[in-house]
Every structure is written in structure tokens, then in C-alpha cells.
Amino acid sequence: MIVDSNVVIDVLHGIGERSDKIIQGYVQFASERSPAINPVIFAETASASSSLSAFEERLGELGLKVEPFDNGDAFRASLAFRAYRMNGGPRTTILPDFLIGAQAANRGWPILTSDRKRFESYFPEVELLDPLEF
């Protein structure tokens, strides 16, 4: 299972009732499936850490393993980006969600996310898990 940035941020830094629910969902899903992130999620979530080693230690405490991309993942992301642009998408650089969704699609992983929108549109074959709905 790949854990989207929005969930990782709530697990690391969340405050409030919504974050508490996301943390509970993460704990439940992580106990059932091996949680992972990729380098994009790493970059999106590490900025509040004091050091690389501190962040890596925290990921380890959460049971999150970093899974690198391969060329197949990158190519699948390019196909999603092409479809996005053909559908009138305004961004001219690839979106992080395409890299996350492509890796999940290629590897048969579900995505734990509280933001389903783009994943549903461009990766309909990927199982989406919402920590707010566990």
C-alpha cells in the first residue's frame, strides 16, 4: 500500500479531530498492509524535519518504507499526464499524483489517501483506501 502525502502529513503533524481520524485509519490499514511511500511523497512530507536522519527515523517508527520508481512507473505517469493535457489540463509539468498513481497502478498497490479525485480519474484500476472511511 502506498500512503499519499496528505495522509503522511496528518500522521506526522496533524492536529484536530479530522487528523485523529486519519491517524486511526492509517494505524488500521498499516496493520493489514505493508505501508510505503515513494521519493515524491518523501520530498512532499520531509520539509518540517530537522534533518534527513530524523525524518528517516520517524518514517521507520511509522513502518513506512521508501520504494523507488522504475522506468515502467515513470512511463505510466507520462501516459496519465498526456491524458490530462488532452483533457485540457493546464499544468505543463507532470503532477506528483501522476507519479504516485502510476507506481501504485504498475505494482498493484492500493493508495491510502484522503483525496481521491485525480487518482479516480486517471488510475481507475487502483484501489483507493480512505482513512476517514475505515
RODO-2510 file (C-alpha; in nm, 4 decimals, decimal comma):
residues 134
     n   res          X          Y          Z
     1     m     0,0000     0,0000     0,0000
     2     i     0,1321     0,3424    -0,0906
     3     v     0,0465     0,6175     0,1567
     4     d    -0,0317     0,9515    -0,0068
     5     s     0,1300     1,2731     0,1139
     6     n    -0,1903     1,4085     0,2660
     7     v    -0,2109     1,1086     0,4987
     8     v     0,1600     1,1156     0,5888
     9     i     0,1349     1,4857     0,6766
    10     d    -0,1615     1,4227     0,9059
    11     v     0,0111     1,1272     1,0695
    12     l     0,3287     1,3301     1,1276
    13     h     0,1859     1,6715     1,2116
    14     g    -0,1914     1,6617     1,2236
    15     i    -0,3905     1,8407     1,4871
    16     g    -0,7601     1,8112     1,5454
    17     e    -1,0426     1,5657     1,5119
    18     r    -1,0006     1,5073     1,1361
    19     s    -0,6308     1,4297     1,1795
    20     d    -0,7085     1,1971     1,4709
    21     k    -0,9454     1,0022     1,2445
    22     i    -0,6835     0,9858     0,9665
    23     i    -0,4247     0,8593     1,2150
    24     q    -0,6654     0,5898     1,3340
    25     g    -0,7306     0,4898     0,9730
    26     y    -0,3577     0,4795     0,8992
    27     v    -0,2895     0,2578     1,2003
    28     q    -0,5687     0,0196     1,0974
    29     f    -0,4673    -0,0059     0,7311
    30     a    -0,0936    -0,0232     0,8114
    31     s    -0,1594    -0,3195     1,0392
    32     e    -0,3216    -0,5047     0,7472
    33     r    -0,0950    -0,3983     0,4576
    34     s     0,2701    -0,3005     0,4210
    35     p     0,2788     0,0815     0,4053
    36     a     0,5224     0,2529     0,1694
    37     i     0,5956     0,5925     0,0212
    38     n     0,7983     0,6920    -0,2832
    39     p     1,0562     0,9683    -0,3371
    40     v     0,7854     1,2203    -0,4360
    41     i     0,5942     1,1630    -0,1140
    42     f     0,9222     1,1736     0,0764
    43     a     1,0002     1,5172    -0,0717
    44     e     0,6482     1,6475    -0,0109
    45     t     0,6484     1,5483     0,3555
    46     a     1,0051     1,5901     0,4814
    47     s     1,0345     1,9694     0,4926
    48     a     0,9303     2,0093     0,8574
    49     s     1,2002     1,7685     0,9761
    50     s     1,5192     1,8948     1,1345
    51     s     1,7402     1,6539     0,9385
    52     l     1,7379     1,3683     0,6914
    53     s     1,8241     1,1171     0,9613
    54     a     1,5473     1,2456     1,1905
    55     f     1,2935     1,2118     0,9100
    56     e     1,4119     0,8647     0,8118
    57     e     1,3920     0,7594     1,1765
    58     r     1,0344     0,8877     1,2011
    59     l     0,9360     0,7002     0,8836
    60     g     1,0817     0,3845     1,0348
    61     e     0,8786     0,4354     1,3522
    62     l     0,5672     0,4550     1,1349
    63     g     0,6649     0,1417     0,9430
    64     l     0,6947     0,3356     0,6161
    65     k     0,9417     0,2053     0,3615
    66     v     1,0581     0,4219     0,0699
    67     e     1,0060     0,2478    -0,2649
    68     p     1,1941     0,3963    -0,5631
    69     f     1,0414     0,4404    -0,9079
    70     d     1,1380     0,2370    -1,2091
    71     n     1,1080     0,3255    -1,5769
    72     g     0,7734     0,1486    -1,6052
    73     d     0,6328     0,3671    -1,3276
    74     a     0,7638     0,6813    -1,4985
    75     f     0,6218     0,5767    -1,8352
    76     r     0,2778     0,5049    -1,6863
    77     a     0,2871     0,8502    -1,5225
    78     s     0,3647     1,0041    -1,8630
    79     l     0,0562     0,8377    -2,0119
    80     a    -0,1631     0,9803    -1,7360
    81     f    -0,0079     1,3227    -1,7868
    82     r    -0,0710     1,3044    -2,1609
    83     a    -0,4373     1,2179    -2,0967
    84     y    -0,4595     1,5066    -1,8508
    85     r    -0,3220     1,7530    -2,1080
    86     m    -0,5523     1,6155    -2,3806
    87     n    -0,8439     1,6715    -2,1418
    88     g    -0,7478     2,0378    -2,1125
    89     g    -0,5320     2,0192    -1,8014
    90     p    -0,3414     2,3475    -1,7679
    91     r    -0,0256     2,2290    -1,5921
    92     t     0,2752     2,1890    -1,8209
    93     t     0,4838     1,9779    -1,5844
    94     i     0,3948     1,6361    -1,4533
    95     l     0,1892     1,6322    -1,1361
    96     p     0,3092     1,4423    -0,8276
    97     d    -0,0183     1,2490    -0,8132
    98     f     0,0577     1,1000    -1,1551
    99     l     0,3865     0,9588    -1,0257
   100     i     0,2165     0,8244    -0,7140
   101     g    -0,0786     0,6776    -0,9034
   102     a     0,1394     0,5266    -1,1755
   103     q     0,3589     0,3460    -0,9256
   104     a     0,0521     0,2080    -0,7492
   105     a    -0,1083     0,1028    -1,0785
   106     n     0,2028    -0,0721    -1,2075
   107     r     0,2624    -0,2607    -0,8857
   108     g    -0,0957    -0,3452    -0,7964
   109     w    -0,0837    -0,1414    -0,4763
   110     p    -0,3780     0,0374    -0,3221
   111     i    -0,3366     0,4057    -0,2309
   112     l    -0,4249     0,5293     0,1164
   113     t    -0,5452     0,8852     0,0515
   114     s    -0,7965     1,1368     0,1778
   115     d    -0,8061     1,2980    -0,1697
   116     r    -0,9375     1,0569    -0,4309
   117     k    -1,0170     1,2976    -0,7151
   118     r    -0,7226     1,2760    -0,9559
   119     f    -0,6466     0,9147    -0,8762
   120     e    -1,0026     0,8111    -0,9654
   121     s    -0,9874     0,9943    -1,2967
   122     y    -0,6502     0,8737    -1,4246
   123     f    -0,5978     0,5447    -1,2400
   124     p    -0,9411     0,3804    -1,2202
   125     e    -0,7809     0,0381    -1,1761
   126     v    -0,6189     0,1368    -0,8451
   127     e    -0,7962     0,0559    -0,5208
   128     l    -0,8327     0,3731    -0,3155
   129     l    -0,8484     0,3476     0,0612
   130     d    -0,9751     0,6460     0,2579
   131     p    -0,8562     0,6628     0,6191
   132     l    -1,1664     0,8657     0,7033
   133     e    -1,3891     0,5752     0,5953
   134     f    -1,2300     0,2770     0,7709
***
